[in-house]
């Protein structure tokens, strides 16, 4: 009877291993604990053959915009025979399909390239959609990740995101417009100087509007707040909307709006309203002098100018006496817990994120795109510094340098949703419907807390 029970238990452990419900380490531990000894552990030797026979081809899935901006991805795919490359069924950062499959203990895909830590990483962990990379990512890769980026991708000591594309919020401006307005061709150091210059752009007639920003809170309210202080998160990890720094940032947004295009608060035209935003349209149309967003936005929009070489970029301004920080994030890869090719997925993501052609295309631009997104690895910057490629532009040092001052938005289940919930509430102040910014921001906190209680 005991032998029969041991056999049944051993078969169950083996099936769980094949189904990826446990890793090798857990399998061995349970086998030895159950007293099955080497007979049970011996299953490991045949694991690779069983898994290979039952598994599907490596199946990565990408957020559509990543493919659009990085045309070198097919070259990476060509190095992985039979790869089943797919576009992810996501829009506006939605992860509903991933969650629905995880509830059934399944996943159509092995790895998702499109995860941004503060946006959906905590939600996917809590929904049991993803698992840490720790058992699969090589140690030399972990050690190569810039420390602040590695911290951004880590929760409770586990690395749930493999970083890929770095974005930092900064300032862009149109040198032609600035020159016509009689302004210096450099980045405004303070917000007071920024507002003054934006006024002069309009008053001089050099452009219809002085300045613009993306109205989504993680792209404007948060980085503007960080420029005064990055110590703006509560003990539970939420953004401190009622803190003095956030209040100052909200008032700054209203001041900039007085010098901007009237549709600045409207939703974007693509991707559930989060992309194709009015700020991009205005800057691409050369109707505005100064622009605050992640650096890849002015790079992309300047392609539509009469003279794209008029683009200039610099750090985010700061409040007088402020910290001078900003916001950064990386978009990277998440490992599906119920995927089938985890070792191969790690091999694929390493190849993707170290590919020199990917980075040349991103930084120098191609005929179809110029995202300007940078890598997360120390070794790549060190290599370029030791032997600078002729295609490497000056803005790489600028953006990389900004990362030393920038801070990631704290990971939380409502890391993104707090800004989505709060935006229509704080916009009551921006539209003049609520006169007191503190009242508006307290209303934001109330709305976020109410939604959290709803689950």
N, C-alpha and C positions, 0 to 999 in steps of 0.2 A: 504493500500500500504506500509506504514512504517513497519507494522508487518511482511509483506511478505519479505521485504528487510532485516529486522533483522534476520528472519529465515534463509534466504539464506546465509547471512554473518556468522551467527552462525555455520551453517553446514560446510561452507568453513574452518572456524577456527578449527572446530573439526577434519576435514579431515587432515588439515595441522599438527595438533597435532598427530594424529594417524600415519601419514606418517613421523613423526620426522622432519618435516620442521621447527618446532619451539619447544622450550621446555615449560614446565609447566608455568614457570615464564612469558614468553612472551605471552602465551595463556591467562593467567589471566589478564595481563596488557591490552591487546587488547580488551578483553571482557568487562572489566570495562570501558575503554575509549570509547567504542562504545555504552555504556549505556545499555548493556544487563544484567548487574547485576548478581545476584546469579543464575538466570536461566541458564545463559551461563556458569558460573563457575562450576555449578553442573555437567557438563559433565566430570569434572576431576574425580569424584567419580567412574565413570564407565570406566575410561580410562584404568585401568589395565586389566579389563576383555576383552575389545575390542582389546587392543594391544596384549594380550596373545593369543587371538583367531586367530589374523591375522599374528602373527610373526612366524618366523622360529626358530629352535633351536639355541642356542648360537653357533656362528660360528667364532672361532679364526683362523687366518692363520699365520704361522711361516716361517721365512726364514730357508731354509733347514739346514744350518750349525748349527743353534741353536739346532735343534732336534738331529743332529749328535753328538754334544758335550755334551748334557744334557739329558741323558737317563731317568731321573726321571720325565720328563714331562707327560708321560702316567699315572703316579700315581696321579698327580694333576688332569688330565682329568677325572679320575675315580670318583672324588668327585663331578662331574657335570653331572648328568644323561642327556643323549641324546646330549651331546656336539658334534658338528660337526667339529672336528679338521681337518685342512687342511694345506698343504704346499703351501706357497705363490708362485705365478707365477712371480718370480723376479730372475734376474741374474745380477751380477755386479751392484747392487743397483738400477736397473731399476724399475720405478714405472708407466710405461705406461699403464698397465692394470687398475690400480687404478684410474688413471686420466680419462681414457676412460669411465669407469663406472660412475664416478662422473659427467661428462658432461651430462649424461643421468639422473642425479638425483638418482642414484642407487648404491648399493654396494653388492656384493655377500657375503661379510664378515662383521663382527662386529668390530673386532680389529685386528691390524697387529702387531705381535711381531717380530721386526727386524729393527725398525727405529733407526737411529743414528742421533742426532740433527743436526750436521753441514752438514750431508750428504744430507738428503732429506726432513727434517722437513719444512723448509721455502717453498720449492717447493710444498709440499703437501698442505700447508696452502693457498698459492696463487692460486693453482688449485682447491680450494674448496673441497679437498678430505677429510680432517680431521677437527675436532673441538676440543676445549680445554677439558681437563679432569675436569676443576674446578667445574662443577655442579655435578660430580659423585664421585670423589676421596674423601675418608674420610679425615677430617681435621687432625686426628692423624697421618695419613700416610704422608700428606704434611709436617707436623712438624718433622717427623722422617727422611726425606730425608736430606742427607748431603748438607749443604748450597751451595757449589760450583756446585754440581750436579743439585740441584733444579734450580739454575741460568742457567745452561746449557740447561735445558729443557723448559725454559720460554722465550716467545717472547711477547713484549708489555704487560707485566703483566699477561699473560695467560699461563698456563702450557699445552703445546701441546704434551709433551712426558712424559710417566710414566716410569721412569728408571728401568732397570733390571740388566744388566750385565756390570760391570765396567772393563775397560781396561786402563792401564797406560803404556807408553813407558819407557823402562829401558834397562838394560844390562844383558845379560846372558853369561856364559862362561863354558868351559869344564875343570874341575879341573884336570883331568888326563893329558890333553894336556898342560895346564898351568904349572903343576908340572914338566913335562918332559922338558919344555922350561926353567926351572929354575926361574920362575916368582912367585911372591907372590900370595897367594890364596885369593885375595880381589878385590873389584871393582876399576878400575882406576878412580881416582878423577877428572882428567882433560883429555881433548882430546889429549894434547901433550903426556901424559903418556900412553894413550890408543894406540896411533899410534906407540909409541916406543915399547910397549909390543907386538903389532901385528907383527912388524918387527922381534922381537926376536923369536916369534913362528915359523915363516917361516925360519929364519936363523938357528935355532937350529934343524930343521927337525922334530919338534914335530907334526906338521900338515902341510898339503899342503898349506893352506891359513891362514892368520892371523886374519881377521875380515870380517864381512858381515853385510848387512842391507837390508831392503825391499825398493826397488827403488820407490815405490809410495810415492808421496810428503807428504801426510798427515801422513805417517809412518816414514819418514826420514827427509826430508827438514824442515818440520814444527817443530818437536821436537828438532832437532839439532839447529834450530834457537832459539827456546825457551830457550835452555840451555845457550845462551848468553843474550837474552832479550825476554820476552813474550809481550812486548809492540810493536807489529809488525803487527798491523792491521790498515788499513786506516779509515778515518772518515765514509766511507760508509760500512765498515765491511769486506773488502777484505784483503787478506794477502799482506803484503808490500814486494813484491818480490825484489824491487830495494833498500831496506833499507840495511844498513851496516850489520846487524845481518844475514839477509838472504844470502847476498853475502858470508859472512864467512862460513855459513852452506853449501853452494854449493861447496865452495873450499874444505871444510872438506870431503864432499862426494867423491870428486875426489881423495883426498889423501887416503881414505879408500879403494877405488876401486883398487888402485895400490897394495894392499895387499890382494885382494879378488879374487874369482873365476870369470872367464871371462864372464860367462852368467848372471851376477848379474842384468843387465838391461832388461833381457827378461821378457815377461809377464808370469803370472802364468798359470798353467795347468788346473785350474778349475774356475768356477764361473765368466765367462767372463774375465778371466785373472787376477783377483784381489786376488785369493787364490791359494794355491799350488805353491807358488813362489820359485825361485831358491835359495833364502837365506834359506828357510826351508829345502830344499833338502840337501844343503851343511852341515847345522848344524846337521841334523838327521844322515847323513853319517859320522859324526865325522871327517870332513875334514877341520874344521875351529875352531879357538880358541875362539874368541869373537863375540858377536852377539847383535845387537840392534833392538828391536821390542817390541810390547806389550808383557807383561810377559807370556801370555798364549802360545805364540809361542815356546819359549825354553822349557816350560813345556811339551808341546805336542811332540816336536821333540826328547827330551831326552828319551822318552819311547822306542825309537829304538836303543839306545846305548847298548853296552855290559854291562855297569854298569850305570844305570840311576841316581844313587846316586852321580855321578860325576858332576851333574848339580849344578851350583851356580848362584845366581842372585843378582843384586845390582842396585843402582841408575844410571841414565844416567850421563856420564861425563859432565863437563862443560868447557867452554873456561876460560882461566885465567882471573880473574876479572869479570866473567859472573854471571848472575843471578842464574843459576843452576836450572832452571825450566825444565819442559818437557810438553808433551801433554797427556791429558786423554780424554776419551769419554765414554759414556754409550750407550748401545744398549737396547732399551726398546719398549714400546707399544704405538701405535697410535690409536686413536679412530675415526673410520670412521664416517663422518658426516651423511652419508646415511645408516648407519647400523641400526639394529632393536632391539638390546638388550643391551642398553647402561648401565643400572644399573647392569645387570648380567655380562657384560663385566668388569666393575669395580671390582665386587666381584671376578671374575676369576683372573684378573691380580694381585689383592692383595694376593690371595691364592698362585699364582705362585711365586711371588717375595719374599714372606715371608717363603716359604716352606723350612724347615730345611734340608730335604733330598736332595733337589736341591743343596743347598750350600755345604753340606758335599761332595756330588759327584763331584761338581765343584772344590772344594779346595783340597780335599784329593785324588780325582781321582777314576776312576772305571776301570774295565777290558777293557772297550772300549774307554775311553777318559779321559783326564786330562786337561781341559781348564784353570783352575786356575783363572777364572773370579770371582770377588767379588761383594757383595751386595751393594746397595746404601743407606742402612738404618743405622742410628746411633745406634739404639737399638740392632741390631744384634751384632755389634762389642762390645758394652757395656756388653751384655750378655756373650759373649765368654771370655771377660776379667775378668768378675766376677767369672765365673766358666769355665775354659778352657777345652774344649773337648780333649780327648786323640788323636783325629785325626787331630787337628789343627796344621799345619806346621808353621815354623817361617816366611815364606815369606809373610804371611798375614799382619803382622805388617809392613814389608818393603813396600809392595804395598800401603797399607792404608796410611802410612807415606808420600809416594811420592805424594799422592793426594793433600797434603797441599801445595806442591810446584808447582804442575802441573796446567796448564791452558787449558781450552777447546778451540778448534778452533771456532772462532766467527761464529754465525749463519748468513747465507746469502744465497740468491737464488743460487749463484755460489760457495757456501762454499766448495763443493767437486769438482765441474766441473772446478774451476780455476786450481786445481792441475792436473786434467786429461788433460785439454787443454795445460797446461804449460809444462808437463813432456817431450814430444818429443822436445820441444823448448829448455829447459835448458839442455837436454841431448846432445845437440850439443856441449856444453862446456865440459861435462863429457867425451865425445868421442874424444875430441881434434879437432872437426870441427870448433869451435869458440874459439879463444884464450882468449878473454876477458870475465870474468864472468859477468861484469856489462852490457855489450852489450847483452849477452845471456838473462839476467834477464829483461832488457828493452824490448827485443823481446817477452818475456813471457807476460809482462803487455800489450803490443800492441795486442797480440793474444787474451788475455782474454777480453780486451775492445772491440775488433772487434766482438767477439762472443756475447757479451752482447748486442751490438747494433743490431745484427741480430735477437735478441729475442729468 
